[in-house]
Amino acid sequence: MRAVSESAAGRGGAQGAPVDRTIWIDGEFVPWDDARIHLLSHAAQRGSLVFDYMSVYALPQGAAVFRMPEHLERFYRSCELIGLRLAYDRGVLEEALLETVRRNPGAKAVKISAFISSIEVDVVPVDDEVGVAIAAYEPTADVLARKRNPVPERAATCRLWIEKQIHNRREDIVSPQAKVAANYVSTMAAKERARAAGHDEILLIDEFGHVAEAPTANVFCVDRDGVLLTPEMRRVLLGVTRSTIIELARASGIQVRETAITPEALMEAGEVFLTGTTAGVWPCVTVDGQKIGSGDIGPVAKTLQERFAKVISGHDPEFAGWLRLV
């Protein structure tokens, strides 16, 4: 492992390159520490970096990327919404994703990013060439374990806080459906406040006072009739895990409805849970400190957790097509 100088560690902690990790950048593989853009680049200064994040699962046949076509579809859509002009067709990026996973054994995640790396003086770049980078890695060993401060493990259940000060991203400013770096900054301080108060995650509401989403996850709840509810797609991110859980619920005989949900209805629900690439199915046992249902993992969440686990381990033939072997 490459040593980190005292000055570098002082600026940001021990962030040395994971052993043998390489990152694909515009058709070439470079060592982890050499994957850089300028501090004054448009992507860094204006937040114009679009990304998507996929899970990689170890199957008996080898590593497999989960729902890669759907993630790439969202990636291209995000670039379109922000105005980034990609020079790569999907076939090129699909093969680049797979090859990056092949070259990084043990990876559990793969992230693709599109960015304007040129230094610009205006919001509208003069040089609008878009670079693409793909990194495959093991988040715990390669990232979290290298932080100066210890990172707590995710708890099995979530204590959720409804954010009162800021609202979800507005469609007339930056679309909630764009996975662009700038979209995530507004929730950083709010989530830190919630954690300091003993909660695990925040839930945003939209401009009309309805439940929207968490910063990196979608939300579901189960009403008194046992129907699984989730906010309508228009005002939340196009969550790939969200669509996965909707399909798994219907395949499991659970009725699903996409509808507007008030915070009051959420508090009265029998179950609440979040879904996301990292979160999977994450049951919420409290909302704003109030117990939800029995205060434990509910039957719907448990059913979907178990079905999801079967799918990602390659043991559910009905959804085997969601796993792309590398």
KOLFIMAR-236972 format. One record per residue: residue in three letters; x, y, z of N, C-alpha, C in turn. Coordinates in pm, whole numbers. Layout:
N
REC type    npx    npy    npz   capx   capy   capz    cpx    cpy    cpz
REC  ALA      X      Y      Z      X      Y      Z      X      Y      Z
...
END
This chain:
326
REC type    npx    npy    npz   capx   capy   capz    cpx    cpy    cpz
REC  MET     84   -119      0      0      0      0     88    125      0
REC  ARG     53    222    -78    131    344    -86    122    423     44
REC  ALA    237    474     90    238    553    213    177    689    188
REC  VAL    119    747    293     60    881    285    145    974    370
REC  SER    185   1085    313    269   1178    387    191   1239    503
REC  GLU    267   1290    602    202   1350    718    117   1468    676
REC  SER    166   1547    581     89   1664    539    -39   1624    468
REC  ALA    -32   1517    386   -153   1471    316   -254   1416    415
REC  ALA   -205   1339    513   -296   1284    613   -359   1394    694
REC  GLY   -286   1499    720   -340   1610    797   -449   1683    724
REC  ARG   -440   1685    592   -543   1756    516   -671   1676    506
REC  GLY   -660   1544    495   -785   1469    472   -785   1329    525
REC  GLY   -691   1294    608   -687   1159    661   -614   1066    567
REC  ALA   -592    943    610   -518    845    530   -605    795    416
REC  GLN   -581    848    297   -664    814    182   -582    745     74
REC  GLY   -478    672    111   -393    606     14   -470    511    -75
REC  ALA   -409    480   -190   -477    396   -288   -497    254   -235
REC  PRO   -619    199   -247   -639     57   -218   -549    -27   -308
REC  VAL   -503   -138   -258   -411   -222   -332   -470   -262   -467
REC  ASP   -396   -233   -572   -428   -279   -709   -557   -221   -768
REC  ARG   -621   -124   -705   -743    -67   -763   -706     24   -881
REC  THR   -777      8   -990   -760     97  -1105   -895    153  -1146
REC  ILE   -894    269  -1205  -1016    339  -1245  -1012    368  -1395
REC  TRP  -1122    340  -1462  -1136    366  -1605  -1167    513  -1626
REC  ILE  -1086    582  -1704  -1112    722  -1737  -1096    740  -1887
REC  ASP  -1206    765  -1953  -1208    791  -2097  -1127    689  -2176
REC  GLY  -1150    562  -2143  -1091    455  -2223   -960    400  -2172
REC  GLU   -903    458  -2067   -776    409  -2013   -791    379  -1864
REC  PHE   -716    278  -1818   -715    245  -1676   -596    312  -1609
REC  VAL   -624    382  -1499   -519    452  -1426   -524    409  -1279
REC  PRO   -412    416  -1206   -414    382  -1064   -510    473   -987
REC  TRP   -565    420   -879   -664    490   -795   -621    632   -762
REC  ASP   -499    651   -714   -454    785   -671   -431    881   -788
REC  ASP   -423    829   -908   -398    915  -1024   -526    957  -1095
REC  ALA   -641    915  -1042   -770    950  -1103   -814   1086  -1049
REC  ARG   -771   1193  -1115   -792   1328  -1062   -841   1425  -1169
REC  ILE   -909   1529  -1122   -939   1645  -1205   -894   1768  -1127
REC  HIS   -882   1880  -1194   -830   2001  -1132   -928   2056  -1028
REC  LEU   -872   2113   -921   -954   2172   -816  -1048   2279   -871
REC  LEU  -1004   2351   -974  -1084   2460  -1030  -1171   2415  -1148
REC  SER  -1184   2287  -1167  -1267   2237  -1277  -1413   2276  -1256
REC  HIS  -1487   2278  -1366  -1629   2311  -1361  -1703   2211  -1272
REC  ALA  -1666   2082  -1279  -1732   1979  -1198  -1715   2006  -1049
REC  ALA  -1593   2049  -1008  -1567   2073   -866  -1626   2205   -819
REC  GLN  -1618   2307   -902  -1660   2441   -860  -1809   2466   -879
REC  ARG  -1870   2400   -975  -2013   2421  -1004  -2100   2302   -969
REC  GLY  -2038   2192   -930  -2117   2074   -892  -2180   2001  -1009
REC  SER  -2122   2016  -1129  -2185   1961  -1249  -2141   1818  -1280
REC  LEU  -2118   1739  -1179  -2081   1598  -1197  -2205   1512  -1179
REC  VAL  -2232   1430  -1278  -2344   1336  -1274  -2288   1197  -1245
REC  PHE  -2357   1119  -1166  -2305    987  -1131  -2419    886  -1118
REC  ASP  -2381    760  -1118  -2472    653  -1079  -2390    547  -1008
REC  TYR  -2458    469   -924  -2390    379   -831  -2462    245   -833
REC  MET  -2388    139   -861  -2445      6   -877  -2382    -93   -781
REC  SER  -2459   -190   -739  -2407   -296   -653  -2348   -409   -738
REC  VAL  -2243   -470   -684  -2181   -588   -745  -2194   -702   -644
REC  TYR  -2248   -816   -689  -2269   -928   -599  -2185  -1048   -643
REC  ALA  -2133  -1121   -545  -2053  -1241   -571  -2146  -1361   -581
REC  LEU  -2159  -1418   -700  -2239  -1537   -723  -2147  -1657   -744
REC  PRO  -2198  -1778   -735  -2112  -1896   -761  -2047  -1890   -899
REC  GLN  -2116  -1828   -996  -2063  -1819  -1132  -1963  -1705  -1150
REC  GLY  -1955  -1616  -1050  -1866  -1500  -1060  -1936  -1373  -1018
REC  ALA  -1868  -1260  -1033  -1925  -1131   -995  -2035  -1091  -1093
REC  ALA  -2138  -1021  -1040  -2250   -977  -1124  -2292   -836  -1083
REC  VAL  -2318   -753  -1181  -2367   -616  -1157  -2519   -619  -1158
REC  PHE  -2581   -555  -1059  -2726   -560  -1044  -2794   -450  -1125
REC  ARG  -2881   -489  -1213  -2966   -401  -1294  -2885   -291  -1365
REC  MET  -2780   -332  -1430  -2691   -238  -1499  -2763   -157  -1607
REC  PRO  -2848   -217  -1692  -2916   -136  -1795  -3002    -25  -1735
REC  GLU  -3071    -54  -1624  -3157     47  -1562  -3074    161  -1502
REC  HIS  -2960    126  -1443  -2872    230  -1389  -2814    316  -1500
REC  LEU  -2775    254  -1610  -2721    332  -1722  -2828    420  -1785
REC  GLU  -2949    370  -1792  -3060    451  -1844  -3077    575  -1759
REC  ARG  -3073    559  -1626  -3085    675  -1537  -2966    767  -1551
REC  PHE  -2847    711  -1570  -2725    791  -1588  -2737    881  -1711
REC  TYR  -2779    824  -1822  -2796    903  -1944  -2905   1008  -1927
REC  ARG  -3011    972  -1860  -3120   1067  -1836  -3073   1183  -1748
REC  SER  -2994   1154  -1646  -2940   1259  -1559  -2853   1355  -1639
REC  CYS  -2768   1299  -1725  -2682   1384  -1809  -2766   1473  -1900
REC  GLU  -2872   1417  -1955  -2961   1495  -2042  -3028   1609  -1966
REC  LEU  -3074   1581  -1843  -3142   1683  -1763  -3048   1799  -1728
REC  ILE  -2919   1768  -1706  -2823   1870  -1667  -2760   1939  -1788
REC  GLY  -2765   1873  -1903  -2706   1930  -2024  -2565   1882  -2052
REC  LEU  -2526   1768  -1995  -2395   1710  -2025  -2407   1624  -2150
REC  ARG  -2321   1648  -2246  -2328   1577  -2375  -2226   1463  -2377
REC  LEU  -2275   1343  -2358  -2187   1227  -2355  -2144   1187  -2496
REC  ALA  -2016   1153  -2509  -1963   1112  -2639  -1961    960  -2654
REC  TYR  -2008    889  -2553  -2004    742  -2554  -2144    684  -2570
REC  ASP  -2154    581  -2655  -2283    512  -2661  -2289    409  -2549
REC  ARG  -2406    354  -2526  -2425    267  -2410  -2346    139  -2418
REC  GLY  -2329     86  -2539  -2252    -37  -2552  -2109    -21  -2503
REC  VAL  -2048     93  -2533  -1911    120  -2489  -1905    127  -2337
REC  LEU  -1999    199  -2276  -1998    214  -2131  -2036     84  -2060
REC  GLU  -2124      4  -2119  -2155   -126  -2060  -2030   -212  -2051
REC  GLU  -1956   -220  -2160  -1835   -301  -2159  -1729   -243  -2066
REC  ALA  -1721   -109  -2060  -1625    -45  -1970  -1659    -75  -1824
REC  LEU  -1788    -75  -1791  -1831   -109  -1655  -1791   -252  -1620
REC  LEU  -1819   -345  -1709  -1788   -485  -1684  -1637   -507  -1672
REC  GLU  -1561   -444  -1761  -1416   -461  -1756  -1356   -400  -1630
REC  THR  -1413   -290  -1582  -1365   -229  -1460  -1387   -321  -1341
REC  VAL  -1502   -388  -1337  -1529   -484  -1230  -1433   -603  -1241
REC  ARG  -1407   -650  -1363  -1314   -761  -1382  -1174   -728  -1328
REC  ARG  -1132   -604  -1350   -996   -565  -1312   -984   -528  -1163
REC  ASN  -1095   -529  -1093  -1093   -493   -951  -1161   -603   -870
REC  PRO  -1094   -717   -852  -1155   -830   -780  -1199   -791   -639
REC  GLY  -1312   -848   -598  -1363   -820   -465  -1446   -694   -455
REC  ALA  -1463   -623   -566  -1544   -501   -565  -1689   -535   -534
REC  LYS  -1752   -452   -452  -1894   -468   -420  -1979   -353   -473
REC  ALA  -1914   -255   -533  -1985   -140   -589  -1910    -91   -711
REC  VAL  -1984    -32   -804  -1923     32   -919  -1994    164   -942
REC  LYS  -1914    271   -953  -1969    405   -970  -1921    461  -1104
REC  ILE  -2015    516  -1180  -1983    582  -1305  -2013    731  -1291
REC  SER  -1921    815  -1338  -1935    960  -1326  -1910   1027  -1460
REC  ALA  -1986   1131  -1487  -1965   1217  -1604  -1940   1358  -1554
REC  PHE  -1843   1427  -1611  -1804   1556  -1554  -1737   1644  -1659
REC  ILE  -1743   1775  -1636  -1670   1871  -1717  -1544   1907  -1640
REC  SER  -1431   1864  -1691  -1306   1880  -1618  -1233   2010  -1649
REC  SER  -1281   2086  -1746  -1212   2210  -1782  -1234   2317  -1675
REC  ILE  -1139   2410  -1666  -1150   2524  -1575  -1229   2633  -1647
REC  GLU  -1336   2677  -1586  -1426   2774  -1649  -1448   2894  -1557
REC  VAL  -1485   3008  -1618  -1512   3128  -1539  -1661   3159  -1531
REC  ASP  -1742   3086  -1607  -1886   3112  -1609  -1960   2982  -1578
REC  VAL  -2089   2997  -1550  -2172   2880  -1526  -2181   2794  -1651
REC  VAL  -2195   2859  -1767  -2200   2787  -1894  -2057   2768  -1943
REC  PRO  -2010   2642  -1953  -1870   2620  -1992  -1843   2651  -2138
REC  VAL  -1727   2706  -2165  -1683   2727  -2303  -1638   2594  -2362
REC  ASP  -1561   2521  -2284  -1518   2387  -2322  -1609   2287  -2253
REC  ASP  -1708   2238  -2326  -1809   2152  -2264  -1784   2004  -2288
REC  GLU  -1660   1967  -2315  -1627   1825  -2332  -1650   1751  -2201
REC  VAL  -1717   1638  -2209  -1755   1562  -2090  -1668   1438  -2077
REC  GLY  -1600   1426  -1963  -1523   1307  -1934  -1608   1205  -1860
REC  VAL  -1567   1079  -1867  -1638    972  -1796  -1535    888  -1721
REC  ALA  -1569    857  -1596  -1483    771  -1513  -1567    661  -1450
REC  ILE  -1506    543  -1435  -1574    430  -1373  -1481    368  -1269
REC  ALA  -1530    356  -1146  -1452    298  -1037  -1528    181   -977
REC  ALA  -1459     69   -956  -1516    -47   -889  -1435    -74   -763
REC  TYR  -1503    -88   -649  -1430    -97   -523  -1516   -163   -415
REC  GLU  -1455   -185   -299  -1524   -240   -183  -1540   -125    -84
REC  PRO  -1662    -70    -68  -1679     54      9  -1622     50    150
REC  THR  -1637    -60    221  -1589    -64    359  -1437    -65    365
REC  ALA  -1374   -161    297  -1229   -174    305  -1156    -62    231
REC  ASP  -1208    -22    115  -1137     74     31  -1164    219     68
REC  VAL  -1277    246    134  -1313    385    164  -1333    407    314
REC  LEU  -1432    341    373  -1468    370    511  -1357    337    610
REC  ALA  -1287    226    587  -1181    185    680  -1062    279    676
REC  ARG  -1054    365    575   -941    455    560   -969    595    616
REC  LYS  -1086    612    672  -1119    742    731  -1047    760    865
REC  ARG  -1014    885    895   -946    914   1021  -1034    880   1140
REC  ASN  -1163    914   1132  -1257    885   1240  -1332    755   1210
REC  PRO  -1362    675   1312  -1436    550   1288  -1574    577   1232
REC  VAL  -1618    491   1141  -1750    504   1079  -1840    394   1136
REC  PRO  -1948    431   1203  -2036    328   1261  -2104    246   1154
REC  GLU  -2127    119   1183  -2199     33   1090  -2346     73   1084
REC  ARG  -2406     49    969  -2549     77    956  -2629    -17   1044
REC  ALA  -2719     38   1124  -2803    -44   1211  -2905   -122   1128
REC  ALA  -2956   -231   1184  -3053   -314   1113  -3185   -241   1091
REC  THR  -3216   -147   1181  -3338    -67   1168  -3302     80   1173
REC  CYS  -3392    163   1123  -3365    306   1106  -3456    391   1194
REC  ARG  -3397    494   1253  -3472    596   1325  -3479    718   1232
REC  LEU  -3598    745   1182  -3616    844   1076  -3664    978   1132
REC  TRP  -3613   1087   1074  -3654   1221   1113  -3708   1293    991
REC  ILE  -3829   1351   1003  -3884   1431    893  -3823   1570    900
REC  GLU  -3749   1607    797  -3680   1735    795  -3781   1850    784
REC  LYS  -3769   1948    873  -3867   2058    881  -3818   2188    816
REC  GLN  -3686   2202    797  -3632   2330    753  -3612   2341    603
REC  ILE  -3576   2232    539  -3556   2236    394  -3650   2137    327
REC  HIS  -3684   2165    202  -3772   2079    127  -3693   2003     20
REC  ASN  -3760   1908    -42  -3694   1832   -146  -3665   1920   -267
REC  ARG  -3574   1875   -351  -3537   1948   -471  -3661   1979   -555
REC  ARG  -3664   2100   -609  -3780   2143   -688  -3755   2120   -836
REC  GLU  -3861   2078   -904  -3851   2044  -1046  -3812   2164  -1131
REC  ASP  -3850   2285  -1089  -3821   2403  -1169  -3683   2460  -1142
REC  ILE  -3605   2398  -1051  -3468   2442  -1025  -3373   2336  -1080
REC  VAL  -3361   2224  -1012  -3288   2108  -1062  -3378   1987  -1040
REC  SER  -3401   1912  -1144  -3493   1800  -1135  -3452   1703  -1026
REC  PRO  -3547   1656   -943  -3517   1553   -844  -3468   1423   -909
REC  GLN  -3495   1408  -1039  -3460   1286  -1108  -3318   1288  -1166
REC  ALA  -3244   1395  -1140  -3105   1404  -1187  -3010   1370  -1073
REC  LYS  -2927   1267  -1095  -2827   1232   -994  -2701   1317  -1020
REC  VAL  -2712   1443   -987  -2602   1538  -1005  -2550   1578   -868
REC  ALA  -2419   1594   -857  -2356   1619   -728  -2419   1737   -654
REC  ALA  -2450   1843   -725  -2505   1964   -662  -2636   1939   -591
REC  ASN  -2709   1835   -630  -2840   1806   -571  -2830   1755   -427
REC  TYR  -2712   1712   -386  -2698   1645   -257  -2646   1736   -146
REC  VAL  -2595   1853   -182  -2532   1940    -82  -2633   1994     18
REC  SER  -2753   2026    -26  -2851   2091     62  -2891   2004    180
REC  THR  -2876   1872    166  -2919   1783    275  -2807   1751    374
REC  MET  -2686   1792    344  -2572   1752    427  -2585   1802    571
REC  ALA  -2608   1931    588  -2619   1988    723  -2742   1936    795
REC  ALA  -2853   1919    722  -2977   1870    784  -2959   1729    837
REC  LYS  -2892   1644    761  -2870   1507    806  -2775   1504    925
REC  GLU  -2677   1591    926  -2585   1597   1040  -2658   1638   1167
REC  ARG  -2751   1734   1155  -2831   1776   1271  -2915   1660   1323
REC  ALA  -2976   1587   1232  -3061   1475   1272  -2980   1366   1342
REC  ARG  -2862   1338   1291  -2778   1236   1354  -2736   1280   1495
REC  ALA  -2705   1409   1510  -2666   1459   1642  -2781   1445   1742
REC  ALA  -2904   1446   1691  -3022   1434   1778  -3064   1288   1799
REC  GLY  -2987   1194   1746  -3015   1053   1771  -3090    980   1662
REC  HIS  -3107   1044   1546  -3176    980   1433  -3073    929   1333
REC  ASP  -3113    836   1248  -3021    777   1150  -3031    842   1013
REC  GLU  -3150    886    976  -3171    936    840  -3280   1042    843
REC  ILE  -3278   1129    743  -3382   1231    731  -3473   1198    612
REC  LEU  -3596   1248    620  -3692   1233    513  -3737   1373    472
REC  LEU  -3726   1402    344  -3763   1534    293  -3908   1535    248
REC  ILE  -3970   1652    259  -4104   1671    203  -4093   1764     83
REC  ASP  -4192   1759     -5  -4185   1841   -125  -4248   1978   -101
REC  GLU  -4252   2060   -204  -4300   2197   -190  -4449   2204   -157
REC  PHE  -4521   2092   -174  -4664   2089   -144  -4694   2025     -8
REC  GLY  -4588   1992     66  -4607   1936    199  -4625   1786    203
REC  HIS  -4600   1718     91  -4610   1572     88  -4473   1508    108
REC  VAL  -4474   1386    156  -4351   1310    174  -4284   1290     38
REC  ALA  -4150   1309     34  -4076   1292    -91  -3981   1173    -81
REC  GLU  -3862   1195    -26  -3760   1091    -22  -3653   1127     79
REC  ALA  -3567   1033    110  -3446   1059    187  -3338   1107     89
REC  PRO  -3227   1161    139  -3123   1211     47  -3073   1109    -53
REC  THR  -3061    982    -11  -3011    878   -101  -3098    753   -101
REC  ALA  -3225    769    -67  -3315    653    -60  -3458    696    -84
REC  ASN  -3539    603   -132  -3682    625   -146  -3754    570    -24
REC  VAL  -3879    612     -5  -3954    572    114  -4082    498     75
REC  PHE  -4119    400    156  -4242    324    142  -4310    319    278
REC  CYS  -4443    302    277  -4515    276    401  -4631    181    372
REC  VAL  -4682    118    477  -4793     24    464  -4912     83    538
REC  ASP  -5024    103    466  -5141    166    530  -5222     63    609
REC  ARG  -5334    108    666  -5415     22    753  -5477    -96    679
REC  ASP  -5488    -84    546  -5545   -192    466  -5438   -288    414
REC  GLY  -5313   -266    454  -5205   -352    409  -5151   -319    272
REC  VAL  -5189   -203    217  -5141   -162     85  -5006    -93    101
REC  LEU  -4913   -127     15  -4781    -65     17  -4786     64    -65
REC  LEU  -4754    175      0  -4761    306    -64  -4622    365    -81
REC  THR  -4603    440   -188  -4478    513   -210  -4509    640   -288
REC  PRO  -4434    749   -266  -4463    874   -338  -4455    856   -489
REC  GLU  -4533    937   -557  -4535    933   -703  -4397    965   -760
REC  MET  -4368    909   -877  -4235    918   -936  -4195   1059   -975
REC  ARG  -4291   1145  -1004  -4260   1274  -1063  -4167   1358   -976
REC  ARG  -4179   1351   -845  -4106   1441   -757  -3997   1375   -676
REC  VAL  -3958   1255   -715  -3851   1186   -645  -3755   1125   -747
REC  LEU  -3639   1084   -698  -3540   1023   -785  -3593    893   -844
REC  LEU  -3551    865   -968  -3587    740  -1033  -3508    626   -968
REC  GLY  -3549    585   -850  -3475    486   -774  -3483    348   -838
REC  VAL  -3367    290   -870  -3366    156   -927  -3409     54   -823
REC  THR  -3363     71   -698  -3408    -20   -592  -3557      1   -565
REC  ARG  -3604    123   -577  -3747    152   -562  -3827     68   -661
REC  SER  -3789     74   -789  -3863     -3   -890  -3848   -152   -867
REC  THR  -3731   -194   -816  -3709   -335   -783  -3807   -382   -677
REC  ILE  -3822   -304   -571  -3909   -343   -460  -4056   -341   -503
REC  ILE  -4093   -247   -589  -4231   -246   -640  -4259   -374   -716
REC  GLU  -4166   -415   -803  -4186   -537   -880  -4187   -661   -791
REC  LEU  -4097   -664   -692  -4093   -779   -601  -4218   -787   -516
REC  ALA  -4270   -671   -474  -4393   -670   -395  -4509   -727   -476
REC  ARG  -4524   -679   -598  -4634   -730   -681  -4618   -879   -709
REC  ALA  -4493   -924   -731  -4470  -1066   -754  -4497  -1150   -630
REC  SER  -4494  -1085   -513  -4519  -1153   -387  -4663  -1139   -340
REC  GLY  -4749  -1082   -426  -4890  -1068   -393  -4923   -950   -303
REC  ILE  -4833   -852   -296  -4856   -732   -214  -4905   -620   -305
REC  GLN  -5016   -560   -269  -5071   -450   -348  -4986   -325   -329
REC  VAL  -4955   -256   -439  -4870   -137   -435  -4944    -21   -500
REC  ARG  -4933     98   -440  -4992    216   -501  -4895    334   -489
REC  GLU  -4872    402   -600  -4791    524   -600  -4886    642   -582
REC  THR  -4866    719   -477  -4963    823   -442  -4898    929   -354
REC  ALA  -4964   1042   -340  -4918   1145   -247  -4939   1096   -104
REC  ILE  -4839   1118    -20  -4845   1074    120  -4813   1194    209
REC  THR  -4899   1220    304  -4873   1329    398  -4785   1279    511
REC  PRO  -4712   1368    578  -4634   1326    695  -4722   1262    803
REC  GLU  -4845   1312    817  -4937   1257    918  -4973   1112    885
REC  ALA  -4998   1084    757  -5030    947    715  -4910    855    738
REC  LEU  -4791    906    714  -4671    827    736  -4658    789    883
REC  MET  -4684    884    971  -4672    859   1115  -4774    755   1162
REC  GLU  -4887    744   1092  -4992    650   1131  -4978    514   1063
REC  ALA  -4879    500    977  -4863    376    900  -4824    260    991
REC  GLY  -4859    140    945  -4821     20   1020  -4674    -16   1002
REC  GLU  -4618     22    886  -4477      0    858  -4424    116    774
REC  VAL  -4298    149    793  -4227    245    710  -4089    187    682
REC  PHE  -4043    196    557  -3906    155    529  -3849    233    412
REC  LEU  -3717    239    407  -3645    306    300  -3586    202    206
REC  THR  -3561    240     81  -3495    153    -15  -3389    231    -90
REC  GLY  -3278    164   -119  -3171    228   -195  -3063    126   -228
REC  THR  -2971    164   -316  -2864     73   -355  -2782     31   -235
REC  THR  -2750    125   -147  -2674     93    -27  -2765     41     83
REC  ALA  -2882    101     98  -2972     66    209  -3041    -68    190
REC  GLY  -3062   -111     65  -3146   -229     42  -3287   -199     88
REC  VAL  -3343   -283    173  -3472   -256    239  -3439   -228    385
REC  TRP  -3460   -103    428  -3418    -60    561  -3540    -19    643
REC  PRO  -3589   -106    732  -3709    -76    810  -3688     41    906
REC  CYS  -3788    128    915  -3784    243   1006  -3873    213   1126
REC  VAL  -3814    209   1244  -3890    173   1363  -3946    295   1436
REC  THR  -3888    413   1410  -3943    537   1464  -3939    644   1357
REC  VAL  -4033    737   1366  -4034    858   1283  -4054    976   1379
REC  ASP  -3960   1067   1378  -3962   1180   1473  -3973   1132   1618
REC  GLY  -3910   1018   1646  -3910    965   1782  -4035    885   1818
REC  GLN  -4135    882   1730  -4259    808   1757  -4250    668   1698
REC  LYS  -4287    569   1777  -4280    430   1733  -4376    406   1616
REC  ILE  -4327    333   1517  -4408    295   1402  -4450    149   1417
REC  GLY  -4580    124   1409  -4630    -12   1422  -4589    -75   1554
REC  SER  -4529   -193   1546  -4485   -264   1666  -4351   -214   1718
REC  GLY  -4288   -124   1641  -4155    -78   1679  -4045   -174   1638
REC  ASP  -4078   -268   1549  -3981   -366   1500  -4002   -383   1351
REC  ILE  -3924   -470   1288  -3939   -495   1145  -4077   -556   1119
REC  GLY  -4153   -494   1029  -4288   -540    999  -4290   -655    899
REC  PRO  -4403   -723    884  -4411   -840    795  -4387   -809    648
REC  VAL  -4433   -692    600  -4412   -659    459  -4263   -633    433
REC  ALA  -4201   -554    520  -4058   -527    504  -3977   -656    511
REC  LYS  -4013   -744    601  -3941   -871    617  -3956   -957    491
REC  THR  -4078   -964    438  -4101  -1040    316  -4016   -987    201
REC  LEU  -4011   -855    188  -3936   -795     78  -3786   -804    100
REC  GLN  -3742   -795    224  -3600   -817    254  -3557   -957    210
REC  GLU  -3638  -1055    245  -3605  -1194    214  -3609  -1220     64
REC  ARG  -3708  -1163     -5  -3717  -1183   -150  -3601  -1113   -220
REC  PHE  -3567   -993   -173  -3455   -918   -231  -3325   -997   -211
REC  ALA  -3305  -1054    -93  -3185  -1132    -65  -3174  -1252   -159
REC  LYS  -3288  -1317   -190  -3287  -1429   -283  -3246  -1383   -423
REC  VAL  -3299  -1268   -463  -3270  -1216   -597  -3121  -1187   -613
REC  ILE  -3064  -1113   -519  -2925  -1067   -535  -2824  -1179   -511
REC  SER  -2870  -1291   -454  -2780  -1405   -437  -2794  -1504   -553
REC  GLY  -2880  -1470   -650  -2897  -1555   -767  -2987  -1674   -746
REC  HIS  -3073  -1670   -642  -3159  -1783   -610  -3307  -1758   -641
REC  ASP  -3335  -1659   -723  -3474  -1632   -762  -3481  -1633   -914
REC  PRO  -3519  -1747   -975  -3517  -1759  -1121  -3603  -1654  -1192
REC  GLU  -3710  -1609  -1126  -3801  -1513  -1190  -3730  -1382  -1224
REC  PHE  -3628  -1346  -1143  -3560  -1218  -1164  -3410  -1236  -1189
REC  ALA  -3372  -1352  -1240  -3231  -1381  -1268  -3173  -1283  -1369
REC  GLY  -3257  -1230  -1458  -3210  -1138  -1561  -3162  -1005  -1508
REC  TRP  -3187   -976  -1381  -3141   -850  -1322  -2992   -854  -1291
REC  LEU  -2931   -971  -1290  -2789   -986  -1255  -2707  -1008  -1382
REC  ARG  -2615   -916  -1408  -2529   -926  -1528  -2391   -975  -1487
REC  LEU  -2360  -1098  -1524  -2229  -1153  -1494  -2121  -1078  -1571
REC  VAL  -2008  -1059  -1505  -1900   -985  -1570  -1807  -1080  -1647
END
